[in-house]
Amino acid sequence: MKYTVDRITLRITTKCTKDFVCQTDKPKNLCKIEVHKFNFVTSIHCLEKALCNYKICIGFAKVCGCPTRAELYKKYKV
């Protein structure tokens, strides 16, 4: 299954240095995440050790701020 996201989302994902490999049909290309739900807020925590322009450190947590990765989770729960 090939993962796809909206063109607008791809357009605003300007800092991707991984050539959007998360959209291929290989699940190993998806960044590993951990999802936390607090009331009405869903937080996607990054479990990757590699550098990423969208990884935001908040205390000890590393939050994924990638618009493409967030849409993939919302659409496919991956």
N, C-alpha and C positions, 0 to 999 in steps of 0.2 A: 504494500500500500504506500503510495507516495503522498506525503503530507504537503498540503498547500495552504497558503495564507493569502489574504487580500493584497492586491497591488499597493494600496495605500499604506498598509503595514510595512511592506517591503521598502517602500519609498522613505518611510521615517526611520527605518533601521539603518542609519547611515554609518554606524561605527563598527559594523560586522567585519571582522578580519578573517573569518572562517569560510568565506564564499558561500554562505547560506547552506552548508552541508546538512543542516537540520531538516531540510525539506526532501531529502532523498528517501528512498524506500528502505534504508538500513537503520533500524532502531539504535544501533551502536553509535550513530552519528549525532544523536540527540544528547544535549548536555544533561547530566544527571541532576535531578532536582528533588527537593523535598517540599511538599505543600503543607502550609499551616493555615488553618482557618480560625480567625478570631472574630466572633460575631458576624458582621457582614463583610469583613475584609479578608481576602485571600492573599497570602504572602507566599511567593515562590523563592525558596532558599536554594542557592547554588551549592552543589556538592563537588563541583569540579575543582581540581587543583591548578589547572592551566590558567594562564592570564586571559582575561576577557575584558573588553572595553565596557561591558554592561554589568559587570560584577560590582556591587556596591557593598562596602563593609559598614555594618552598623553594630558597633560593639564587637561581639564574637561571631555574630551572624553575617553570612554573606548572601545578600539578596540579589536575585536576578532581575535586572531592569530592562531586559531585551524585549522589545515589542513583538518580535517574531516568535520568540520562545513562549511568551505569555499567550499569544493567540493559539499556538499549537496545543498548549495545555487546555485552554478553554474549549477548543473545537474537538480535540481527540482524546483528552484526558491522559496524555502521554508526557 
